Amino acid sequence: MSSKKTSSISFRIDEEYDKVLRTIAKENKISLNTLANQIFGNYVEFEIYAKKFGTLRMSTDTLRRILSNIDEKTLIDIATRGGAQEAKEFILFKWKKITLDSVTDFIKIYFDLCGYGRCSLEKTASNIVFSVHHDLKKKGSLFLKQFLESLIKTTLDKDCDTTITDDTITISFQS
């Protein structure tokens, strides 16, 4: 059971949205209340900051085509800058400080809400391990590897142990 305090609100929505949301909740075997909390949570935790920060959305197919047409050196340069600078700036923009928690929260958001793949995170007292499965193929793995390693190195000053395949990346580092 969650220890977070809740409040009750009521408001009106378009009947069409109500039907669609109820269908989504039923398909996902969750209550309409849970779905609404997820939607509000995504908005409050990410959408507000993404919009203010200037984050763009594109389809996985479009990103995969872009990545496949970039030479590896340029791809590595872009990913390194993205992880070292833009990701760090977003973390400071949203959380106002660089900590292990803000960096790992960013990584979870990057995958869970931005659509770059599905992320599993394990934290122990001495180690952090991220495993990511994505649909971006070989160059996507290379991009994500470089992006995440650069992020972790520049924010936490940690070296990573990374394993990649065409569709999966596993990164571990000491906490």
VENNORJO-V161484 format. One record per backbone hydrogen bond with DSSP energy under -1.0 kcal/mol. CO is the residue of the C=O (numbers start at 0). NH is the residue of the N-H. E is the energy in kcal/mol with one decimal. If there is no record, write none. Layout:
[[CO	NH	E] [CO	NH	E]]
This chain:
[[13	17	-2.1] [14	18	-2.2] [15	19	-2.1] [16	20	-3.0] [17	21	-2.4] [18	22	-2.0] [19	23	-2.5] [20	24	-2.6] [21	25	-2.3] [22	26	-2.7] [23	27	-2.0] [24	29	-2.5] [25	28	-1.2] [30	34	-2.3] [31	35	-2.6] [32	36	-2.4] [33	37	-2.3] [34	38	-2.6] [35	39	-2.9] [36	40	-2.7] [37	41	-2.7] [38	42	-2.0] [39	43	-2.9] [40	44	-3.2] [41	45	-1.9] [41	46	-2.1] [42	47	-2.2] [45	49	-3.1] [46	50	-2.4] [47	51	-1.9] [48	52	-2.5] [49	53	-1.2] [49	54	-2.9] [58	62	-2.3] [59	63	-2.8] [60	64	-2.3] [61	65	-2.4] [62	66	-2.9] [63	67	-2.2] [66	69	-1.3] [70	74	-2.5] [71	75	-2.6] [72	76	-2.2] [73	77	-2.7] [74	78	-2.6] [75	79	-2.5] [76	80	-2.2] [77	81	-2.5] [78	82	-2.5] [79	83	-2.7] [80	84	-2.7] [80	85	-1.2] [81	86	-2.8] [84	88	-2.7] [85	89	-2.4] [86	90	-2.4] [87	91	-2.3] [88	92	-2.4] [89	93	-2.7] [90	94	-3.0] [98	102	-2.3] [99	103	-2.5] [100	104	-2.7] [101	105	-2.0] [102	106	-2.3] [103	107	-2.3] [104	108	-2.4] [105	109	-3.1] [106	110	-1.6] [107	111	-3.5] [108	112	-2.3] [108	113	-1.4] [117	132	-2.5] [119	130	-2.6] [121	128	-2.5] [125	174	-1.2] [126	123	-2.9] [127	172	-2.0] [128	121	-2.5] [129	170	-2.7] [130	119	-2.7] [131	168	-2.3] [132	117	-3.1] [136	140	-2.0] [137	141	-2.1] [138	142	-2.6] [139	143	-2.9] [140	144	-2.6] [141	145	-2.3] [142	146	-2.8] [143	147	-2.7] [144	148	-2.7] [145	149	-2.4] [146	150	-2.3] [147	151	-2.7] [148	152	-2.5] [149	153	-2.5] [150	154	-2.1] [151	155	-1.9] [151	157	-1.1] [160	171	-2.2] [162	169	-2.8] [166	133	-2.6] [167	164	-2.7] [168	131	-3.3] [169	162	-2.5] [170	129	-3.0] [171	160	-2.7] [172	127	-2.7]]
